[in-house]
Structure formats: structure tokens, C-alpha cells
Amino acid sequence: MINLSKEAIKRLKSKIKGEIVLPSDSRYDEVRKIWNAMIERRPALIVRCAEANDVEPAISFGREHGLEISIRGAGHNIAGNALCDHGLVIDFSTMRNVRVDAEKGRAYVEPGATLAEFDEAAQSHGLATPVGINSTTGIAGLTLGGGFGWLTRKYGMTIDNLVSVEVVTADGKRLRASENENPDLFWAIRGGGGNFAVVTQFEFKLHRVGPEITAGLIVFPFDQAKQVLTRYREFVESAPEELNVWAIMRKAPPLPFLPGDVHGKEVVVLTIFYIGHASQGEKLIEPLLGFGTPHGKHIGVQLYTQWQKAFDPLLMPGARNYWKSHNFTELSDGALNSMIEFAGKLPSPQCEIFIGLIAGAANRVPADAMAYRHRDAKFVLNVHGRWDDRRDDERCIAWARAFFQASAPYASTGAYVNFMTEEETDRVTAAYGANYDRLAQIKKHYDPENLFHLNQNIKPSPRHG
Ligand SMILES: Cc1cc2nc3c(=O)[nH]c(=O)nc-3n(C[C@H](O)[C@H](O)[C@H](O)COP(=O)(O)OP(=O)(O)OC[C@H]3O[C@@H](n4cnc5c(N)ncnc54)[C@H](O)[C@@H]3O)c2cc1C
């Protein structure tokens, strides 16, 4: 256990505008909670930054006291790297401002902002950029790992829309990085996670979206899964990029538009999102209804911000989560068969298998344009192992692992770092593929001692040095 003197804490306090939360504080347990309830860690102190100037004193304090340092955006990451045991957390939960310059089409975002806060601010000007599908996710972690969502087909990954960042480096320097300033750092940060520096501001390019879009669900019986997914695969080949359709297999939640006897049964759900004119959307969506005999559908015009929160009720914090993921360039029969097999033996009512479609703009960026390199990925498969009772840990984790193995032969190479669990460090090199060596060089330049190692870690070059 680390012993920090009251004087040392007082000195740190005098250097920052934010607050320090210690294990002795009554709020400590609340402040150290993160989204995945499986992660139980007890930091020695949590520095809740109020401004970018607070970051350098926090880093220096960590160094002086030999503490591990973790960085927390909105605390959503499955691996739980936002927290550390006995170390120092640089916590951005209270730095959440989003400023939009509508004329320039830019958003300037503090690192504690959630997707909901980002979307609300941008949509108040009829603007948006691609981010994830669960509004309580943090913009920081999502962006640093890549970021994809409903708008990705049309406008690319979140990092494809990142214009600049302001950071504090491991040696306490404040820098800006963009295509023109510290371009190596900017290259690495776009997909390289929290390895290189602490980001204190993100600048994004925004696009005209909504405010109304067409979206909703079509729910099919599970015994029609093969037929629905096969036709889905054909359909998305030629669907316009304004239309996105994801496929989800899970037990049906008690949705009011579904007959009561379907609730709790395995189903296949096509999840639809369209940003063009509503009447055109209707025509485009129509064929999907004929992929099988639906149990029910709920599709209509709604606010983009509303749709961005549509999945929140299924993804509330506090549950136990173990996720796995693969990228796919195509959905082969073998891939579909393994998905259907494992969706037929879901170990808890909250577990699900989803196929996210990202084909489009993201595929037109060269693989070496930035750290994130999976430019051939058309689909991201996510295995959501999710349950409430710790006694189910073994069973649910075993299911997720077995499915991950069974579907691996059909996946493309690489991995999305934002969906990797803590124990998947051996996949980090694969995740960056041919970009890894350049990343390791940049890491050596900006963080030679690997101070920022609580992440999907890129070791300073030489690779194993
Ligand atoms: C329910 C749910 C839904 C999701 N949906 C999507 C989705 O649709 N699309 C998608 O792309 N991803 C999705 N994700 C994955 C998500 O992008 C990652 O979990 C991401 O890391 C979350 O960011 P955060 O800031 O909330 O996480 P945190 O846990 O706070 O941070 C994650 C890591 O990012 C780094 N980091 C955070 N802030 C900073 C900073 N300011 N400077 C430097 N490093 C920092 C740190 O290494 C930290 O450990 C989802 C995750 C969950 C749990």
C-alpha cells in the first residue's frame, strides 16, 4: 500500500484547480466506479481535473511518488484501464464542455464529455460527426481507439473526422497535434489509444445531419436467422452509404411493439438508420421487411439525438461485462453459422451478438494514414457477454471465449482496441499490424519510460525493450 503524506497531497492541491479524492473520502467509492462492474480497483488518489493546467502537476506527482498513472474519460472501457490499483487516476469526469463553431463546422471537446453531450451540442446547430451507439460512452476513449457508429458508412471513423488535439506529454509539455503540427503524434493518436499523451481537447470536423432521421427495428424469429442474415449480407452490398443496417441476435427485450410471448425469446433484429429524405428511406427499407416473417417492427422519423440514446436502456452501467470482437471483410456462411450457433445458446438474457456495418467512407482511407489500420473491415462483430450475478462469471465468459474462437477462422486480421479486454495484450501487435513499428518509435519519442502503460499498451521501440 502506498503511503502519501498529507503535506504532499496538500502541495498537489495547491497546484491544481480541480479536486483530489482519497480512499478516506466518503465519495471515494462513488468516484471510482466505472461502467463495467467487473472492474474493482482502488487507486491511491483520484485527481479530478478542472482544467488542462491540472494535468502536468498530476503527472509530476505520479512520477515523484512512483505511482502508476491511469487516465479516465467517461470510464466506459471494458478492460477497465481508466482505473489503477494503488496509483493515480487522472480523471476528466468534470471536464465535459463541448463548444461548437457552427460557421467553421468544428467542435472543441473536453475529454470527459460523453457522446450524449457531444451530440446535443453539435445537433443544436444541426451538425454531427460519427460516434458510437451508446450515449454514455466517453468521447475520449472512443476517439483514441478509432470510433464508429451509425454515421460511419457515410462519414468514416471518428478519427477520420479528428482535426487536432491538445495534449500534455509524459514530460509535462503542452502540445498541439494536427496534420501540420507534431504530425507523428497526430498520426499515432488516431487509433493508438492513450499511449502517447494525455489529451485535454479534441477538435472535430462536423457534418450536416438531421435533426430528424429515419430509424428503428425489425424483429424476426430466431429460426429464420440464416435466411435473414443471408439476405442482409446481399442487401448491404449495394445499399447507399446514407443507410446503415446492423444485425443483432439476442433474447427479445419487452418492447411494446412485440407480442408478449416473444419477450425473452431469441430473435434476430435488423437495426436501421437512414439520414436521407424520409420518403426515400421508406422505399429503401421496404425490402428488409421481406427477409422473413417479422414478429414486429418499429420504424419512424425521430430526432438523431433520440436515436443515439435508443440502446442506452440495454447498456446501463453496473452490469458485469466481458466482450470480444472480430473484424470481417465479408460475412461468409461459416461466420453466419457460428454466430447463429452461439446465439442459440446465450448464457444470460443480456448477452448478445451484434454485427455492425462500417463499409463505406472508412474503407477509402489508406491503411497507413494513421495508427488505426483496419481499412478493409466492412463489419465489426461484437460479442457482448453481459450479466448481473458474479456467480455467472465463469459460464458467461466461457461462452464469449468459445464463440470468439469458433468465429475466428472467418475474421480478417487485426482487432479493434476499444473492444479488447484486459487480458488481450497479446492482440495489441496484431491490432496495429504493419503500423506497430512506427507506433513503437513514436512511443519511444514521446513516452520512453512507458509512463502511460495502463491501456492496450504499445511498448517504446525496440518492441520488447
Ligand atoms: C456500452 C458500450 C458501447 C460502446 N459502443 C461503441 C460504439 O458504438 N462504437 C465504438 O467505436 N466503440 C464503442 N464502445 C467502445 C468504446 O469506444 C470504448 O470503451 C472507449 O474506450 C470508451 O471511452 P471512455 O472515455 O468512456 O473510456 P475510459 O475507460 O474512460 O477510457 C478508456 C481508455 O482511453 C484512454 N483515455 C481516456 N481518456 C483519455 C485522455 N483524455 N487522454 C489520453 N488517454 C485517454 C485511457 O487509456 C483509458 O484507459 C462501446 C463501449 C461500451 C461499454
The ligand as an SDF file (V2000), in Angstrom:
LIG
                    3D

 53 58  0  0  0  0  0  0  0  0999 V2000
  -21.8020    0.0790  -23.8100 C   0  0  0  0  0  0  0  0  0  0  0  0
  -20.6860    0.3880  -24.7520 C   0  0  0  0  0  0  0  0  0  0  0  0
  -20.9760    0.7240  -26.0560 C   0  0  0  0  0  0  0  0  0  0  0  0
  -19.9430    1.0040  -26.9490 C   0  0  0  0  0  0  0  0  0  0  0  0
  -20.2370    1.3310  -28.2280 N   0  0  0  0  0  0  0  0  0  0  0  0
  -19.2560    1.6610  -29.0830 C   0  0  0  0  0  0  0  0  0  0  0  0
  -19.5440    2.0520  -30.4180 C   0  0  0  0  0  0  0  0  0  0  0  0
  -20.6860    2.1030  -30.8380 O   0  0  0  0  0  0  0  0  0  0  0  0
  -18.5090    2.3800  -31.2220 N   0  0  0  0  0  0  0  0  0  0  0  0
  -17.2180    2.3490  -30.7930 C   0  0  0  0  0  0  0  0  0  0  0  0
  -16.3290    2.6900  -31.5700 O   0  0  0  0  0  0  0  0  0  0  0  0
  -16.9130    1.9660  -29.5300 N   0  0  0  0  0  0  0  0  0  0  0  0
  -17.8970    1.6260  -28.6760 C   0  0  0  0  0  0  0  0  0  0  0  0
  -17.5810    1.2250  -27.4060 N   0  0  0  0  0  0  0  0  0  0  0  0
  -16.1780    1.1060  -27.0050 C   0  0  0  0  0  0  0  0  0  0  0  0
  -15.6900    2.4570  -26.5040 C   0  0  0  0  0  0  0  0  0  0  0  0
  -15.2670    3.2130  -27.6140 O   0  0  0  0  0  0  0  0  0  0  0  0
  -14.5000    2.2560  -25.5480 C   0  0  0  0  0  0  0  0  0  0  0  0
  -14.9490    1.5600  -24.4300 O   0  0  0  0  0  0  0  0  0  0  0  0
  -13.8650    3.5740  -25.1370 C   0  0  0  0  0  0  0  0  0  0  0  0
  -12.6010    3.3040  -24.5940 O   0  0  0  0  0  0  0  0  0  0  0  0
  -14.6870    4.3320  -24.1220 C   0  0  0  0  0  0  0  0  0  0  0  0
  -14.1370    5.5780  -23.8660 O   0  0  0  0  0  0  0  0  0  0  0  0
  -14.2510    6.2510  -22.3950 P   0  0  0  0  0  0  0  0  0  0  0  0
  -13.6150    7.5650  -22.4540 O   0  0  0  0  0  0  0  0  0  0  0  0
  -15.6650    6.1720  -21.9300 O   0  0  0  0  0  0  0  0  0  0  0  0
  -13.4420    5.1830  -21.5690 O   0  0  0  0  0  0  0  0  0  0  0  0
  -12.3590    5.2410  -20.3990 P   0  0  0  0  0  0  0  0  0  0  0  0
  -12.4690    3.9020  -19.7730 O   0  0  0  0  0  0  0  0  0  0  0  0
  -12.5200    6.4320  -19.5520 O   0  0  0  0  0  0  0  0  0  0  0  0
  -11.0180    5.3800  -21.1970 O   0  0  0  0  0  0  0  0  0  0  0  0
  -10.5280    4.3380  -21.9700 C   0  0  0  0  0  0  0  0  0  0  0  0
   -9.0510    4.4920  -22.1470 C   0  0  0  0  0  0  0  0  0  0  0  0
   -8.8070    5.5760  -23.0370 O   0  0  0  0  0  0  0  0  0  0  0  0
   -7.6550    6.2850  -22.6430 C   0  0  0  0  0  0  0  0  0  0  0  0
   -8.0560    7.6680  -22.3670 N   0  0  0  0  0  0  0  0  0  0  0  0
   -9.2450    8.1180  -21.9310 C   0  0  0  0  0  0  0  0  0  0  0  0
   -9.2240    9.4460  -21.8570 N   0  0  0  0  0  0  0  0  0  0  0  0
   -8.0040    9.8510  -22.2560 C   0  0  0  0  0  0  0  0  0  0  0  0
   -7.3720   11.1160  -22.4080 C   0  0  0  0  0  0  0  0  0  0  0  0
   -8.0030   12.2430  -22.1350 N   0  0  0  0  0  0  0  0  0  0  0  0
   -6.0920   11.1490  -22.8330 N   0  0  0  0  0  0  0  0  0  0  0  0
   -5.4210   10.0060  -23.1280 C   0  0  0  0  0  0  0  0  0  0  0  0
   -5.9710    8.7920  -22.9880 N   0  0  0  0  0  0  0  0  0  0  0  0
   -7.2480    8.7130  -22.5610 C   0  0  0  0  0  0  0  0  0  0  0  0
   -7.1070    5.5910  -21.4220 C   0  0  0  0  0  0  0  0  0  0  0  0
   -6.1080    4.6730  -21.8020 O   0  0  0  0  0  0  0  0  0  0  0  0
   -8.2990    4.8430  -20.8840 C   0  0  0  0  0  0  0  0  0  0  0  0
   -7.9660    3.6920  -20.1940 O   0  0  0  0  0  0  0  0  0  0  0  0
  -18.6000    0.9370  -26.5020 C   0  0  0  0  0  0  0  0  0  0  0  0
  -18.3220    0.5790  -25.1920 C   0  0  0  0  0  0  0  0  0  0  0  0
  -19.3390    0.2970  -24.3270 C   0  0  0  0  0  0  0  0  0  0  0  0
  -19.0140   -0.1310  -22.9360 C   0  0  0  0  0  0  0  0  0  0  0  0
  1  2  1  0
  2  3  1  0
  2 52  2  0
  3  4  2  0
  4  5  1  0
  4 50  1  0
  5  6  2  0
  6  7  1  0
  6 13  1  0
  7  8  2  0
  7  9  1  0
  9 10  1  0
 10 11  2  0
 10 12  1  0
 12 13  2  0
 13 14  1  0
 14 15  1  0
 14 50  1  0
 15 16  1  0
 16 17  1  0
 16 18  1  0
 18 19  1  0
 18 20  1  0
 20 21  1  0
 20 22  1  0
 22 23  1  0
 23 24  1  0
 24 25  2  0
 24 26  1  0
 24 27  1  0
 27 28  1  0
 28 29  2  0
 28 30  1  0
 28 31  1  0
 31 32  1  0
 32 33  1  0
 33 34  1  0
 33 48  1  0
 34 35  1  0
 35 36  1  0
 35 46  1  0
 36 37  1  0
 36 45  1  0
 37 38  2  0
 38 39  1  0
 39 40  1  0
 39 45  2  0
 40 41  1  0
 40 42  2  0
 42 43  1  0
 43 44  2  0
 44 45  1  0
 46 47  1  0
 46 48  1  0
 48 49  1  0
 50 51  2  0
 51 52  1  0
 52 53  1  0
M  END
$$$$
